Amino acid sequence: MEVRLSLDHIRRHLNTFQVNEGIQKEACAHDVATALAFIEQHAFDPTFSVKQLKRRCRLKNNNISSRFKLYVGLGIQRYVEKRRIEAAKKLLALDQFGIYHIAVAVGYAHHETFCRAFRRVEGCAPSAYQAEAVALRHRNAA
């Protein structure tokens, strides 16, 4: 029960984050704009997959992945990973939630997978990032 309450609390925080990637959806091809809209709503779903995106958005185009990369600059999976890690960084900096709960809230089914992805994107472990963010906040408050 406590884990469920904690996840709901974290997800409420996630909903307050505005992620502005600087992507002009109007300038994207229709299929890419549709994919971006779907990702915005489902990026934190641990069952997210490119196959699900294609099916749910009725994207018949087999090369949506390459078109997405052309317009966005990242492949679909890397873009979703980046969105998840950016949200996790904001939650880690709050220092209110445990890393396991943050991992689950941003869409990772396994803590270890989250830690590997975080290290790949940020170059450090989530715990090190959190410690540095907290230390920085304390230095700025003093």
C-alpha positions in Angstrom: 0.0 0.0 0.0 2.8 2.5 0.9 4.6 1.8 -2.4 1.3 2.5 -4.4 0.8 5.8 -2.5 4.4 6.8 -3.1 4.2 6.0 -6.9 1.0 8.0 -7.1 2.7 10.9 -5.4 5.7 10.7 -7.7 3.4 10.5 -10.8 1.6 13.6 -9.7 5.0 15.3 -9.7 5.8 13.9 -13.2 2.6 15.5 -14.5 3.8 18.9 -13.5 7.0 18.7 -15.5 6.9 20.5 -18.9 9.3 18.8 -21.2 10.2 21.1 -24.0 12.5 19.4 -26.4 12.4 22.3 -28.8 10.7 20.2 -31.4 8.3 22.0 -33.6 5.6 19.5 -34.1 4.0 21.6 -36.8 7.2 21.3 -38.8 7.2 17.5 -38.5 5.7 15.0 -40.9 2.2 14.0 -39.8 3.3 10.5 -38.8 6.2 11.9 -36.7 3.9 14.4 -35.0 1.4 11.6 -34.2 4.3 9.5 -32.8 5.4 12.5 -30.6 1.9 13.0 -29.3 1.6 9.4 -28.4 5.0 9.4 -26.7 4.1 12.5 -24.6 1.2 10.5 -23.2 2.9 7.1 -22.8 6.6 7.8 -22.2 6.4 6.7 -18.6 4.5 3.5 -19.3 6.8 0.5 -18.7 5.1 -1.4 -21.5 5.9 1.2 -24.1 7.3 -0.2 -27.4 7.7 1.0 -30.9 5.5 -1.8 -32.0 2.7 -0.6 -29.7 3.2 3.0 -30.9 2.8 1.9 -34.6 -0.3 -0.2 -33.8 -2.0 2.4 -31.5 -1.3 5.3 -33.8 -2.2 3.3 -36.9 1.2 4.1 -38.5 1.5 1.9 -41.5 4.8 3.5 -42.5 7.5 0.8 -41.9 10.2 3.5 -41.8 8.7 5.6 -39.1 11.8 5.0 -37.0 14.1 6.5 -39.6 11.7 9.4 -40.3 11.4 10.1 -36.6 15.2 10.2 -36.2 15.4 12.6 -39.2 13.0 15.1 -37.6 13.8 14.6 -33.9 17.5 13.7 -34.0 17.1 10.6 -32.0 15.6 7.2 -32.6 12.2 6.5 -30.9 13.7 4.3 -28.1 16.5 6.8 -27.4 14.0 9.7 -27.4 11.8 7.9 -24.9 14.9 7.0 -22.8 15.9 10.7 -22.8 12.5 11.8 -21.7 12.5 9.3 -18.9 15.9 10.3 -17.7 15.2 14.0 -17.8 12.1 13.4 -15.6 14.1 11.2 -13.3 16.7 13.9 -12.9 14.1 16.4 -11.8 12.7 13.9 -9.3 16.1 13.0 -8.0 16.9 16.6 -7.4 13.8 17.0 -5.2 15.4 14.4 -2.9 11.9 13.3 -1.8 11.8 9.8 -3.4 13.9 6.7 -3.4 15.7 5.7 -6.6 13.6 2.5 -6.9 10.4 4.4 -6.8 11.6 7.0 -9.3 12.7 4.2 -11.7 9.3 2.6 -11.6 7.5 6.0 -11.9 9.4 7.0 -15.0 8.7 3.7 -16.8 11.4 1.2 -15.9 10.1 -2.2 -14.7 13.5 -2.9 -13.1 15.7 -0.7 -11.0 18.9 -2.1 -12.6 17.7 -1.2 -16.1 17.0 2.3 -15.0 20.5 2.6 -13.4 22.1 1.4 -16.6 20.1 3.8 -18.7 20.8 6.7 -16.4 24.6 5.9 -16.4 24.5 5.6 -20.2 22.8 9.0 -20.6 24.3 11.0 -17.8 27.6 9.3 -17.2 27.0 8.7 -13.5 24.8 6.6 -11.3 21.4 8.1 -10.2 22.6 8.0 -6.6 25.7 10.1 -7.4 23.5 12.6 -9.4 21.1 12.9 -6.5 23.9 13.4 -4.0 25.4 16.2 -6.2 22.0 17.8 -6.7 21.3 17.9 -3.0 24.8 19.2 -2.2 24.4 21.9 -4.8 21.0 22.9 -3.4 22.6 23.1 0.1 25.5 25.2 -1.2 23.1 27.6 -2.9 20.9 27.9 0.2 23.9 28.8 2.4 
